[in-house]
Amino acid sequence: MNLDLRGKKALVCGSTQGIGKAAALELALLGATVTLLARNESDLKKSRSELSSVFHQKHDYLVADFSRPDELRASLERYMRQAGTVHILVNNTGGPPGGAITEAKTEEFTQAFSNHLVCNHILSQAVLPGMKDAGYGRIINVISTSVKQPLKGLGVSNTVRAAVANWSKTLAGEVAKYGITVNNVLPGATNTQRLRSLIEAKAQKTHQRPDDIKAEMIHEVPMARFAEAAEIANAIAFLASPAAAYITGINVPVDGGRTSCL
């Protein structure tokens, strides 16, 4: 199986922590040169240092805030003039705050739509010309199992993630003839700061103990545990590889069997 990414350049969003950072490490392990993208430059410098200390490729970073799409576009234009072709794009950003959809403010939907779908689109448009010229492209969107089965207490996220999944499927059909694949990885409950924040917020709202909420969530997972970020990264890395050349337009749950539908 050909998993070799030597000579490939990857742009990984949200890569200073959690799933994004794990994906950057896994892609580098397979030989890719990685550009880390996040909004905090000090965290980016630390993550790049960690990456470079383990892997000998020349990794770099790009500072961008997804709450400011116009600034993201401008940063990407400058970056692309210097970077050349990006072969792998991992779209990944933190989800919206939890809460019932009946309590959601309209601006929460607008902000989430911008952070996720609009920024994914800006990033994809920036890298697609180079991917077409290279005859090789992998766009991997880290979304959520909610695109298959909405999750309780995540009203805004459920709504926007579904929009991203349908955008991705449409894009996959349009770019497949150029040797570019577009796929979605759907993490289940994963041991990251995002999950811990959701548990803490629910505990405060419901006056439950965080450990009790955690136990309830784990009980819903057939494998009886949360995922680790590296396990999500393994799926991302495979979809980024030459071995996945004929896989496109799909949703891949990595959830320990929690999602009850096919």
C-alpha atoms as an extended CHARMM CRD file, in Angstrom:
* protein
*
       262  EXT
         1         1  MET       CA              0.0000000000        0.0000000000        0.0000000000  PROA      1               0.0000000000
         2         2  ASN       CA              1.4290000000        3.3630000000       -1.0250000000  PROA      2               0.0000000000
         3         3  LEU       CA              1.2250000000        5.7930000000        1.8980000000  PROA      3               0.0000000000
         4         4  ASP       CA              4.3270000000        7.7510000000        0.8900000000  PROA      4               0.0000000000
         5         5  LEU       CA              3.8420000000       11.5360000000        1.0530000000  PROA      5               0.0000000000
         6         6  ARG       CA              7.4230000000       12.5590000000        0.3430000000  PROA      6               0.0000000000
         7         7  GLY       CA              7.4530000000       15.5200000000       -2.0110000000  PROA      7               0.0000000000
         8         8  LYS       CA              3.9340000000       16.5410000000       -0.9710000000  PROA      8               0.0000000000
         9         9  LYS       CA              3.0410000000       19.7560000000        0.8250000000  PROA      9               0.0000000000
        10        10  ALA       CA              0.1880000000       19.8090000000        3.3460000000  PROA      10              0.0000000000
        11        11  LEU       CA             -1.7190000000       22.7510000000        4.8210000000  PROA      11              0.0000000000
        12        12  VAL       CA             -3.3400000000       21.7310000000        8.1170000000  PROA      12              0.0000000000
        13        13  CYS       CA             -5.8240000000       24.0400000000        9.8310000000  PROA      13              0.0000000000
        14        14  GLY       CA             -6.2970000000       24.2260000000       13.5780000000  PROA      14              0.0000000000
        15        15  SER       CA             -2.9810000000       22.4470000000       13.9750000000  PROA      15              0.0000000000
        16        16  THR       CA             -1.7120000000       23.7160000000       17.3240000000  PROA      16              0.0000000000
        17        17  GLN       CA             -3.7830000000       21.2580000000       19.3480000000  PROA      17              0.0000000000
        18        18  GLY       CA             -6.1110000000       18.2710000000       19.2430000000  PROA      18              0.0000000000
        19        19  ILE       CA             -6.9930000000       16.5680000000       15.9850000000  PROA      19              0.0000000000
        20        20  GLY       CA             -5.3140000000       19.1850000000       13.7990000000  PROA      20              0.0000000000
        21        21  LYS       CA             -1.9730000000       18.8370000000       15.5490000000  PROA      21              0.0000000000
        22        22  ALA       CA             -2.2110000000       15.0450000000       15.4810000000  PROA      22              0.0000000000
        23        23  ALA       CA             -2.9450000000       15.1690000000       11.7340000000  PROA      23              0.0000000000
        24        24  ALA       CA              0.0710000000       17.3960000000       11.1060000000  PROA      24              0.0000000000
        25        25  LEU       CA              2.3060000000       14.9450000000       12.9630000000  PROA      25              0.0000000000
        26        26  GLU       CA              0.9600000000       11.9380000000       11.0600000000  PROA      26              0.0000000000
        27        27  LEU       CA              1.3140000000       13.6130000000        7.6580000000  PROA      27              0.0000000000
        28        28  ALA       CA              4.8770000000       14.6060000000        8.5020000000  PROA      28              0.0000000000
        29        29  LEU       CA              5.6000000000       11.0160000000        9.5830000000  PROA      29              0.0000000000
        30        30  LEU       CA              4.5720000000        9.8880000000        6.0810000000  PROA      30              0.0000000000
        31        31  GLY       CA              6.9790000000       12.3930000000        4.5480000000  PROA      31              0.0000000000
        32        32  ALA       CA              4.8980000000       15.4920000000        3.8400000000  PROA      32              0.0000000000
        33        33  THR       CA              6.1260000000       19.0240000000        4.4190000000  PROA      33              0.0000000000
        34        34  VAL       CA              3.5280000000       20.6920000000        6.6410000000  PROA      34              0.0000000000
        35        35  THR       CA              2.2910000000       24.2460000000        6.9560000000  PROA      35              0.0000000000
        36        36  LEU       CA              0.4950000000       24.7360000000       10.2540000000  PROA      36              0.0000000000
        37        37  LEU       CA             -2.3930000000       27.1980000000       10.2790000000  PROA      37              0.0000000000
        38        38  ALA       CA             -4.0060000000       28.7290000000       13.3540000000  PROA      38              0.0000000000
        39        39  ARG       CA             -4.6590000000       32.1530000000       14.8920000000  PROA      39              0.0000000000
        40        40  ASN       CA             -2.1340000000       32.1300000000       17.7500000000  PROA      40              0.0000000000
        41        41  GLU       CA              1.4090000000       32.7030000000       16.5020000000  PROA      41              0.0000000000
        42        42  SER       CA              3.1500000000       31.6930000000       19.7230000000  PROA      42              0.0000000000
        43        43  ASP       CA              1.3160000000       28.3510000000       19.6970000000  PROA      43              0.0000000000
        44        44  LEU       CA              2.1800000000       27.9170000000       16.0200000000  PROA      44              0.0000000000
        45        45  LYS       CA              5.8690000000       28.5070000000       16.6910000000  PROA      45              0.0000000000
        46        46  LYS       CA              5.8070000000       25.9460000000       19.4910000000  PROA      46              0.0000000000
        47        47  SER       CA              4.0370000000       23.3550000000       17.3270000000  PROA      47              0.0000000000
        48        48  ARG       CA              6.4130000000       23.9290000000       14.4140000000  PROA      48              0.0000000000
        49        49  SER       CA              9.3650000000       23.4730000000       16.7540000000  PROA      49              0.0000000000
        50        50  GLU       CA              7.9170000000       20.1710000000       17.9870000000  PROA      50              0.0000000000
        51        51  LEU       CA              7.3080000000       19.0160000000       14.4190000000  PROA      51              0.0000000000
        52        52  SER       CA             10.7780000000       19.9850000000       13.2230000000  PROA      52              0.0000000000
        53        53  SER       CA             12.4810000000       18.3210000000       16.1830000000  PROA      53              0.0000000000
        54        54  VAL       CA             11.0260000000       14.9590000000       15.1790000000  PROA      54              0.0000000000
        55        55  PHE       CA             10.8190000000       15.1920000000       11.3930000000  PROA      55              0.0000000000
        56        56  HSD       CA             13.4900000000       16.7080000000        9.1660000000  PROA      56              0.0000000000
        57        57  GLN       CA             11.3260000000       18.3530000000        6.5300000000  PROA      57              0.0000000000
        58        58  LYS       CA             11.2210000000       22.1560000000        6.4780000000  PROA      58              0.0000000000
        59        59  HSD       CA              7.8680000000       22.8910000000        8.0980000000  PROA      59              0.0000000000
        60        60  ASP       CA              6.3400000000       26.3610000000        8.3850000000  PROA      60              0.0000000000
        61        61  TYR       CA              3.2140000000       28.1110000000        9.6350000000  PROA      61              0.0000000000
        62        62  LEU       CA              0.5790000000       30.6370000000        8.6300000000  PROA      62              0.0000000000
        63        63  VAL       CA             -1.2890000000       32.9020000000       11.0540000000  PROA      63              0.0000000000
        64        64  ALA       CA             -4.9870000000       33.3360000000       10.2580000000  PROA      64              0.0000000000
        65        65  ASP       CA             -8.2170000000       33.8490000000       12.1880000000  PROA      65              0.0000000000
        66        66  PHE       CA            -11.2840000000       32.1320000000       10.7420000000  PROA      66              0.0000000000
        67        67  SER       CA            -13.5530000000       34.7480000000       12.3050000000  PROA      67              0.0000000000
        68        68  ARG       CA            -12.0990000000       37.1880000000        9.7210000000  PROA      68              0.0000000000
        69        69  PRO       CA            -12.5340000000       35.5280000000        6.2920000000  PROA      69              0.0000000000
        70        70  ASP       CA            -11.2170000000       38.5330000000        4.3430000000  PROA      70              0.0000000000
        71        71  GLU       CA             -7.9870000000       38.4790000000        6.3350000000  PROA      71              0.0000000000
        72        72  LEU       CA             -7.7220000000       34.7270000000        5.7640000000  PROA      72              0.0000000000
        73        73  ARG       CA             -8.0580000000       35.2620000000        2.0210000000  PROA      73              0.0000000000
        74        74  ALA       CA             -5.3660000000       37.9530000000        2.0150000000  PROA      74              0.0000000000
        75        75  SER       CA             -2.9870000000       35.8090000000        4.0770000000  PROA      75              0.0000000000
        76        76  LEU       CA             -3.5280000000       32.8820000000        1.7290000000  PROA      76              0.0000000000
        77        77  GLU       CA             -2.7940000000       34.9780000000       -1.3480000000  PROA      77              0.0000000000
        78        78  ARG       CA              0.5670000000       36.0050000000        0.1130000000  PROA      78              0.0000000000
        79        79  TYR       CA              1.2970000000       32.4660000000        1.2510000000  PROA      79              0.0000000000
        80        80  MET       CA              0.4530000000       30.8310000000       -2.0700000000  PROA      80              0.0000000000
        81        81  ARG       CA              2.8040000000       33.1210000000       -3.9700000000  PROA      81              0.0000000000
        82        82  GLN       CA              5.6640000000       31.7830000000       -1.8580000000  PROA      82              0.0000000000
        83        83  ALA       CA              4.5890000000       28.2090000000       -1.1500000000  PROA      83              0.0000000000
        84        84  GLY       CA              3.7000000000       26.9950000000       -4.6080000000  PROA      84              0.0000000000
        85        85  THR       CA              1.5680000000       23.8770000000       -4.8490000000  PROA      85              0.0000000000
        86        86  VAL       CA             -0.2830000000       22.5750000000       -1.8040000000  PROA      86              0.0000000000
        87        87  HSD       CA             -1.1790000000       18.9140000000       -2.4150000000  PROA      87              0.0000000000
        88        88  ILE       CA             -3.1060000000       18.2470000000        0.8160000000  PROA      88              0.0000000000
        89        89  LEU       CA             -5.5520000000       20.5280000000        2.6160000000  PROA      89              0.0000000000
        90        90  VAL       CA             -6.9820000000       19.5420000000        5.9930000000  PROA      90              0.0000000000
        91        91  ASN       CA             -9.9270000000       21.7930000000        6.8320000000  PROA      91              0.0000000000
        92        92  ASN       CA            -10.3370000000       21.7410000000       10.5910000000  PROA      92              0.0000000000
        93        93  THR       CA            -11.5680000000       24.2910000000       13.0910000000  PROA      93              0.0000000000
        94        94  GLY       CA            -13.1930000000       24.2600000000       16.5120000000  PROA      94              0.0000000000
        95        95  GLY       CA            -16.9320000000       23.7180000000       16.6120000000  PROA      95              0.0000000000
        96        96  PRO       CA            -19.5190000000       26.2360000000       17.7910000000  PROA      96              0.0000000000
        97        97  PRO       CA            -20.5160000000       26.3480000000       21.4710000000  PROA      97              0.0000000000
        98        98  GLY       CA            -23.0500000000       23.7490000000       22.5640000000  PROA      98              0.0000000000
        99        99  GLY       CA            -26.6650000000       24.4840000000       23.3130000000  PROA      99              0.0000000000
       100       100  ALA       CA            -30.2270000000       23.7060000000       22.2920000000  PROA      100             0.0000000000
       101       101  ILE       CA            -31.2250000000       24.9260000000       18.8480000000  PROA      101             0.0000000000
       102       102  THR       CA            -34.3020000000       26.6470000000       20.3160000000  PROA      102             0.0000000000
       103       103  GLU       CA            -31.9900000000       28.8740000000       22.3520000000  PROA      103             0.0000000000
       104       104  ALA       CA            -29.5250000000       29.6620000000       19.5490000000  PROA      104             0.0000000000
       105       105  LYS       CA            -29.1460000000       33.2580000000       18.4000000000  PROA      105             0.0000000000
       106       106  THR       CA            -29.2420000000       33.9290000000       14.6680000000  PROA      106             0.0000000000
       107       107  GLU       CA            -25.7460000000       35.4030000000       14.7670000000  PROA      107             0.0000000000
       108       108  GLU       CA            -24.4230000000       32.0920000000       16.1050000000  PROA      108             0.0000000000
       109       109  PHE       CA            -25.5000000000       30.4040000000       12.8730000000  PROA      109             0.0000000000
       110       110  THR       CA            -23.9860000000       33.1880000000       10.7850000000  PROA      110             0.0000000000
       111       111  GLN       CA            -20.6560000000       33.0510000000       12.6090000000  PROA      111             0.0000000000
       112       112  ALA       CA            -20.4600000000       29.2520000000       12.4820000000  PROA      112             0.0000000000
       113       113  PHE       CA            -21.3370000000       29.2120000000        8.7750000000  PROA      113             0.0000000000
       114       114  SER       CA            -18.5450000000       31.7100000000        8.1330000000  PROA      114             0.0000000000
       115       115  ASN       CA            -15.9580000000       29.9440000000       10.3010000000  PROA      115             0.0000000000
       116       116  HSD       CA            -16.6280000000       26.5500000000        8.7960000000  PROA      116             0.0000000000
       117       117  LEU       CA            -18.1230000000       26.5860000000        5.3220000000  PROA      117             0.0000000000
       118       118  VAL       CA            -16.9680000000       29.9920000000        4.0570000000  PROA      118             0.0000000000
       119       119  CYS       CA            -13.4020000000       29.5560000000        5.2980000000  PROA      119             0.0000000000
       120       120  ASN       CA            -13.2450000000       25.9870000000        3.9510000000  PROA      120             0.0000000000
       121       121  HSD       CA            -14.2910000000       27.3770000000        0.5890000000  PROA      121             0.0000000000
       122       122  ILE       CA            -11.6970000000       30.1580000000        0.6570000000  PROA      122             0.0000000000
       123       123  LEU       CA             -8.9560000000       27.6640000000        1.5010000000  PROA      123             0.0000000000
       124       124  SER       CA            -10.0460000000       25.1970000000       -1.1620000000  PROA      124             0.0000000000
       125       125  GLN       CA            -10.2260000000       27.8290000000       -3.8830000000  PROA      125             0.0000000000
       126       126  ALA       CA             -6.6980000000       28.9270000000       -3.0000000000  PROA      126             0.0000000000
       127       127  VAL       CA             -5.1570000000       25.4550000000       -3.3660000000  PROA      127             0.0000000000
       128       128  LEU       CA             -7.2080000000       23.9720000000       -6.2130000000  PROA      128             0.0000000000
       129       129  PRO       CA             -5.2700000000       25.5360000000       -9.1420000000  PROA      129             0.0000000000
       130       130  GLY       CA             -2.0030000000       24.0030000000       -7.9230000000  PROA      130             0.0000000000
       131       131  MET       CA             -3.6570000000       20.6480000000       -7.2760000000  PROA      131             0.0000000000
       132       132  LYS       CA             -5.0530000000       20.6270000000      -10.8230000000  PROA      132             0.0000000000
       133       133  ASP       CA             -1.6410000000       21.3930000000      -12.3040000000  PROA      133             0.0000000000
       134       134  ALA       CA             -0.0250000000       18.6620000000      -10.1940000000  PROA      134             0.0000000000
       135       135  GLY       CA             -2.7130000000       16.0790000000      -10.9780000000  PROA      135             0.0000000000
       136       136  TYR       CA             -2.8070000000       15.3050000000       -7.2600000000  PROA      136             0.0000000000
       137       137  GLY       CA             -4.9810000000       16.8160000000       -4.5660000000  PROA      137             0.0000000000
       138       138  ARG       CA             -6.5190000000       15.7670000000       -1.2810000000  PROA      138             0.0000000000
       139       139  ILE       CA             -9.0430000000       17.9560000000        0.5360000000  PROA      139             0.0000000000
       140       140  ILE       CA            -10.0600000000       16.4320000000        3.8670000000  PROA      140             0.0000000000
       141       141  ASN       CA            -12.6760000000       18.1020000000        6.0290000000  PROA      141             0.0000000000
       142       142  VAL       CA            -12.8390000000       17.2790000000        9.7270000000  PROA      142             0.0000000000
       143       143  ILE       CA            -16.5410000000       17.5850000000       10.5560000000  PROA      143             0.0000000000
       144       144  SER       CA            -18.6460000000       15.5090000000       12.9640000000  PROA      144             0.0000000000
       145       145  THR       CA            -20.7890000000       12.3870000000       13.1100000000  PROA      145             0.0000000000
       146       146  SER       CA            -23.7170000000       14.8120000000       13.3780000000  PROA      146             0.0000000000
       147       147  VAL       CA            -23.8870000000       14.8610000000        9.5690000000  PROA      147             0.0000000000
       148       148  LYS       CA            -25.2500000000       11.3160000000        9.8590000000  PROA      148             0.0000000000
       149       149  GLN       CA            -27.0310000000       11.5840000000       13.1920000000  PROA      149             0.0000000000
       150       150  PRO       CA            -27.6190000000       14.9610000000       14.8990000000  PROA      150             0.0000000000
       151       151  LEU       CA            -26.1900000000       15.1970000000       18.4000000000  PROA      151             0.0000000000
       152       152  LYS       CA            -28.2470000000       16.4210000000       21.3320000000  PROA      152             0.0000000000
       153       153  GLY       CA            -27.2930000000       19.8280000000       22.6580000000  PROA      153             0.0000000000
       154       154  LEU       CA            -25.3290000000       20.8600000000       19.5660000000  PROA      154             0.0000000000
       155       155  GLY       CA            -28.0040000000       22.6590000000       17.5460000000  PROA      155             0.0000000000
       156       156  VAL       CA            -25.8310000000       25.1790000000       15.6950000000  PROA      156             0.0000000000
       157       157  SER       CA            -23.0760000000       22.6450000000       15.0540000000  PROA      157             0.0000000000
       158       158  ASN       CA            -25.5140000000       20.0420000000       13.6990000000  PROA      158             0.0000000000
       159       159  THR       CA            -26.8960000000       22.5910000000       11.2430000000  PROA      159             0.0000000000
       160       160  VAL       CA            -23.6220000000       23.9600000000        9.9270000000  PROA      160             0.0000000000
       161       161  ARG       CA            -21.7760000000       20.6390000000        9.7800000000  PROA      161             0.0000000000
       162       162  ALA       CA            -24.4730000000       19.2800000000        7.4640000000  PROA      162             0.0000000000
       163       163  ALA       CA            -23.9730000000       22.2640000000        5.1640000000  PROA      163             0.0000000000
       164       164  VAL       CA            -20.2300000000       21.5930000000        5.0430000000  PROA      164             0.0000000000
       165       165  ALA       CA            -20.8260000000       17.9160000000        4.2190000000  PROA      165             0.0000000000
       166       166  ASN       CA            -23.0430000000       18.8020000000        1.2570000000  PROA      166             0.0000000000
       167       167  TRP       CA            -20.6070000000       21.4590000000        0.0570000000  PROA      167             0.0000000000
       168       168  SER       CA            -17.8830000000       18.8100000000        0.1960000000  PROA      168             0.0000000000
       169       169  LYS       CA            -19.8930000000       16.2540000000       -1.7580000000  PROA      169             0.0000000000
       170       170  THR       CA            -20.6480000000       18.8130000000       -4.4620000000  PROA      170             0.0000000000
       171       171  LEU       CA            -16.9970000000       19.8540000000       -4.6900000000  PROA      171             0.0000000000
       172       172  ALA       CA            -15.8620000000       16.2270000000       -4.9110000000  PROA      172             0.0000000000
       173       173  GLY       CA            -17.9300000000       15.6840000000       -8.0270000000  PROA      173             0.0000000000
       174       174  GLU       CA            -16.5570000000       18.7820000000       -9.7290000000  PROA      174             0.0000000000
       175       175  VAL       CA            -12.8420000000       18.1720000000       -9.1660000000  PROA      175             0.0000000000
       176       176  ALA       CA            -12.5470000000       14.3750000000       -9.3920000000  PROA      176             0.0000000000
       177       177  LYS       CA            -11.4700000000       14.4650000000      -13.0490000000  PROA      177             0.0000000000
       178       178  TYR       CA             -8.3260000000       16.3520000000      -12.0400000000  PROA      178             0.0000000000
       179       179  GLY       CA             -7.1010000000       13.6350000000       -9.6820000000  PROA      179             0.0000000000
       180       180  ILE       CA             -8.3700000000       15.5600000000       -6.6570000000  PROA      180             0.0000000000
       181       181  THR       CA            -10.3790000000       13.8550000000       -3.9290000000  PROA      181             0.0000000000
       182       182  VAL       CA            -12.6000000000       15.5160000000       -1.3180000000  PROA      182             0.0000000000
       183       183  ASN       CA            -13.6420000000       13.5510000000        1.7500000000  PROA      183             0.0000000000
       184       184  ASN       CA            -14.9750000000       14.1210000000        5.2410000000  PROA      184             0.0000000000
       185       185  VAL       CA            -13.6760000000       12.5530000000        8.4360000000  PROA      185             0.0000000000
       186       186  LEU       CA            -16.3330000000       12.4210000000       11.1490000000  PROA      186             0.0000000000
       187       187  PRO       CA            -14.7950000000       12.1520000000       14.6200000000  PROA      187             0.0000000000
       188       188  GLY       CA            -16.8750000000       10.7840000000       17.4290000000  PROA      188             0.0000000000
       189       189  ALA       CA            -16.2630000000       11.8750000000       21.0150000000  PROA      189             0.0000000000
       190       190  THR       CA            -12.5140000000       12.4960000000       21.0590000000  PROA      190             0.0000000000
       191       191  ASN       CA            -10.2730000000       13.1930000000       24.0210000000  PROA      191             0.0000000000
       192       192  THR       CA             -9.5180000000       16.8330000000       23.2020000000  PROA      192             0.0000000000
       193       193  GLN       CA             -9.9110000000       20.2250000000       24.8560000000  PROA      193             0.0000000000
       194       194  ARG       CA            -13.0850000000       20.7430000000       22.8010000000  PROA      194             0.0000000000
       195       195  LEU       CA            -14.7240000000       17.6820000000       24.3910000000  PROA      195             0.0000000000
       196       196  ARG       CA            -13.6010000000       18.6640000000       27.8550000000  PROA      196             0.0000000000
       197       197  SER       CA            -15.0750000000       22.1340000000       27.3740000000  PROA      197             0.0000000000
       198       198  LEU       CA            -18.4110000000       20.6970000000       26.2490000000  PROA      198             0.0000000000
       199       199  ILE       CA            -18.5240000000       18.4120000000       29.2780000000  PROA      199             0.0000000000
       200       200  GLU       CA            -17.7330000000       21.2740000000       31.6560000000  PROA      200             0.0000000000
       201       201  ALA       CA            -20.3650000000       23.5170000000       30.0710000000  PROA      201             0.0000000000
       202       202  LYS       CA            -23.0200000000       20.8240000000       30.3190000000  PROA      202             0.0000000000
       203       203  ALA       CA            -22.0610000000       20.1040000000       33.9290000000  PROA      203             0.0000000000
       204       204  GLN       CA            -22.5120000000       23.7340000000       34.8800000000  PROA      204             0.0000000000
       205       205  LYS       CA            -25.8440000000       23.9960000000       33.0990000000  PROA      205             0.0000000000
       206       206  THR       CA            -27.3310000000       20.7550000000       34.4250000000  PROA      206             0.0000000000
       207       207  HSD       CA            -25.6380000000       20.7750000000       37.8650000000  PROA      207             0.0000000000
       208       208  GLN       CA            -24.1620000000       17.3430000000       37.2100000000  PROA      208             0.0000000000
       209       209  ARG       CA            -20.6680000000       16.1150000000       37.9590000000  PROA      209             0.0000000000
       210       210  PRO       CA            -18.3720000000       16.1960000000       34.8870000000  PROA      210             0.0000000000
       211       211  ASP       CA            -17.3580000000       12.5950000000       35.5940000000  PROA      211             0.0000000000
       212       212  ASP       CA            -21.0010000000       11.5000000000       35.4630000000  PROA      212             0.0000000000
       213       213  ILE       CA            -21.5150000000       13.2180000000       32.1090000000  PROA      213             0.0000000000
       214       214  LYS       CA            -18.3310000000       11.6170000000       30.8000000000  PROA      214             0.0000000000
       215       215  ALA       CA            -19.5310000000        8.2000000000       31.9290000000  PROA      215             0.0000000000
       216       216  GLU       CA            -22.8810000000        8.7020000000       30.1640000000  PROA      216             0.0000000000
       217       217  MET       CA            -21.1130000000        9.6150000000       26.9350000000  PROA      217             0.0000000000
       218       218  ILE       CA            -18.7610000000        6.6490000000       27.0830000000  PROA      218             0.0000000000
       219       219  HSD       CA            -21.7240000000        4.3560000000       27.7200000000  PROA      219             0.0000000000
       220       220  GLU       CA            -23.0510000000        5.3040000000       24.2550000000  PROA      220             0.0000000000
       221       221  VAL       CA            -19.8400000000        4.1180000000       22.5590000000  PROA      221             0.0000000000
       222       222  PRO       CA            -19.6290000000        0.3650000000       21.8030000000  PROA      222             0.0000000000
       223       223  MET       CA            -15.8630000000        0.4770000000       22.2840000000  PROA      223             0.0000000000
       224       224  ALA       CA            -16.4790000000        1.9490000000       25.7630000000  PROA      224             0.0000000000
       225       225  ARG       CA            -13.9480000000        4.7660000000       25.4920000000  PROA      225             0.0000000000
       226       226  PHE       CA            -13.2910000000        8.1020000000       23.8180000000  PROA      226             0.0000000000
       227       227  ALA       CA            -11.1110000000        8.2880000000       20.7190000000  PROA      227             0.0000000000
       228       228  GLU       CA             -7.6120000000        9.7070000000       20.8850000000  PROA      228             0.0000000000
       229       229  ALA       CA             -6.7180000000       12.4810000000       18.4500000000  PROA      229             0.0000000000
       230       230  ALA       CA             -4.0780000000       10.2720000000       16.8170000000  PROA      230             0.0000000000
       231       231  GLU       CA             -6.7750000000        7.7580000000       15.8360000000  PROA      231             0.0000000000
       232       232  ILE       CA             -8.6430000000       10.4460000000       13.9150000000  PROA      232             0.0000000000
       233       233  ALA       CA             -5.3540000000       11.5530000000       12.3650000000  PROA      233             0.0000000000
       234       234  ASN       CA             -4.7480000000        8.0350000000       11.0340000000  PROA      234             0.0000000000
       235       235  ALA       CA             -7.9210000000        8.2460000000        8.9440000000  PROA      235             0.0000000000
       236       236  ILE       CA             -6.9510000000       11.7080000000        7.6970000000  PROA      236             0.0000000000
       237       237  ALA       CA             -3.4810000000       10.5260000000        6.7050000000  PROA      237             0.0000000000
       238       238  PHE       CA             -4.8160000000        7.5320000000        4.7920000000  PROA      238             0.0000000000
       239       239  LEU       CA             -7.2290000000        9.7080000000        2.8110000000  PROA      239             0.0000000000
       240       240  ALA       CA             -4.3300000000       12.0610000000        2.0420000000  PROA      240             0.0000000000
       241       241  SER       CA             -2.1970000000        9.2520000000        0.6280000000  PROA      241             0.0000000000
       242       242  PRO       CA             -1.8200000000        7.8580000000       -2.9020000000  PROA      242             0.0000000000
       243       243  ALA       CA             -3.5200000000        4.6730000000       -1.6560000000  PROA      243             0.0000000000
       244       244  ALA       CA             -6.8310000000        6.5670000000       -1.3760000000  PROA      244             0.0000000000
       245       245  ALA       CA             -6.8160000000        7.8670000000       -4.9560000000  PROA      245             0.0000000000
       246       246  TYR       CA            -10.1790000000        6.2920000000       -5.8770000000  PROA      246             0.0000000000
       247       247  ILE       CA            -12.0240000000        7.2910000000       -2.7090000000  PROA      247             0.0000000000
       248       248  THR       CA            -13.9010000000       10.5760000000       -2.9410000000  PROA      248             0.0000000000
       249       249  GLY       CA            -17.0990000000       12.2440000000       -1.7910000000  PROA      249             0.0000000000
       250       250  ILE       CA            -17.5520000000       10.0900000000        1.3140000000  PROA      250             0.0000000000
       251       251  ASN       CA            -18.0960000000       10.5530000000        5.0480000000  PROA      251             0.0000000000
       252       252  VAL       CA            -15.8390000000        8.3980000000        7.2410000000  PROA      252             0.0000000000
       253       253  PRO       CA            -17.0100000000        8.0630000000       10.8750000000  PROA      253             0.0000000000
       254       254  VAL       CA            -14.2120000000        7.4150000000       13.3480000000  PROA      254             0.0000000000
       255       255  ASP       CA            -16.3800000000        6.9910000000       16.4050000000  PROA      255             0.0000000000
       256       256  GLY       CA            -15.9250000000        3.5850000000       17.9930000000  PROA      256             0.0000000000
       257       257  GLY       CA            -19.2570000000        2.4650000000       16.5400000000  PROA      257             0.0000000000
       258       258  ARG       CA            -21.3740000000        5.1270000000       18.2610000000  PROA      258             0.0000000000
       259       259  THR       CA            -23.2830000000        6.2660000000       15.1660000000  PROA      259             0.0000000000
       260       260  SER       CA            -26.2900000000        3.9640000000       14.8540000000  PROA      260             0.0000000000
       261       261  CYS       CA            -26.9640000000        4.4400000000       11.1290000000  PROA      261             0.0000000000
       262       262  LEU       CA            -24.9840000000        3.1710000000        8.1620000000  PROA      262             0.0000000000
